Every structure is written in C-alpha cells, then in structure tokens.
Amino acid sequence: MSTTEVRGGDAGDGRQPQRRPSGGDGGDGVALRLLWPQWQGAGTSSVRELAPEFPFDVARRGYAVGSAVLAAVLPPHDGPTAAVPVAMDDAGLELRGGIEAKQAIRTQLARALEVIRAHDPARIVTLGGECAVSVAPLASSPAATVTTSRSSGSTRTPTSARPRAGTPGSMPWLFRR
C-alpha cells in the first residue's frame, strides 16, 4: 500500500505543499474517506498486463476490490465515507485528443468533485484507484489535507505537489473542454 499526505498550496501559486506524516490530525473539520476505484487512467493495456490470467472485464474490477479491502482494514473514523461512482464498462474508453479514456476520467472527476463539495472536508483520504484519483481532492480543496492510499503496486506515484500545466506528469487536459 502506498500512502502520501499533502497540505496546502494552489496549483499556480508556486508554493510547495507542506508534507505531513500520514495519520496526522490535519486541523479541525470533517475528515472524508473517499472510495474511488477508478481504473481507466491506468490504460486498458496496463490493466490487461497487470492481470493477464483474467479476462479484461474481471481484471478492471481489481481496482474496486482494492478500494473495498483498504476501506475494510482501516480503523473506524469520525467522519463520513463516500464513494465516487466508477463505470465498469467500456463507455468513454476511446481515444479523444490522443488520450485514452479521457471522457470516462473527466466524467468521474466531475462526480468526485460533487461528492467532495457536498462534504466540504478539512481532510480527505482517497482509497483506491490509479494516480488520477489524487487530482480532484487536490483541486477541490486548497486548504485540505489530502491522503491517497492505493493497494496496487502499479499506481504508486506519490502525490508530491499540486499539478501544474506543462510539468511532467500533470494532467491539465482534465480541466479543459
């Protein structure tokens, strides 16, 4: 399992977020556990390669299993737990503007932002999914402490800073039409 916690900073303000050890209190306010088993950002070829012994329809569900396992093994907490709806079908997987699954990822990002805004959390713990599940918590709540935990070794990209357009690994296309 990979866990990284980041606090503060805005995508364009030039400040580095403050790193805090996982499990810190993060200040006052609601702590939201966000279950988000998004698999589309990993790419269909990666999902197939990670579990070649399974049919694709089964392999992509591994992200949902990973999120459920993480949620089950964590101790109880005082805040709400919410799930981002993730499609487990082929809708939105086609290439758009040279990006695989762009529509599916953007749709699920919008759903995640709705869930986060409904809770207005001071802290967000995101469980499951591939690397893009860190985008919505970081973008939605500039003052929130964000922790992302994944069970898949293939998606251990740490959340080290808020993404900036033009930097390697950034996803500015998520915010453009």
Secondary structure by P-SEA (a helix, b strand, c coil): cbbbbbbbbccccccccccccccccccccccccccccccccccaaaaaaacccccaaaaaaaaaaaaaaaaaacccccbbbbbcccccccccccccccccaaaaaaaaaaaaaaaaaaacccbbbbcccccccaaaaaaccccbbbbbbbccccccccccccccccccccccccccc
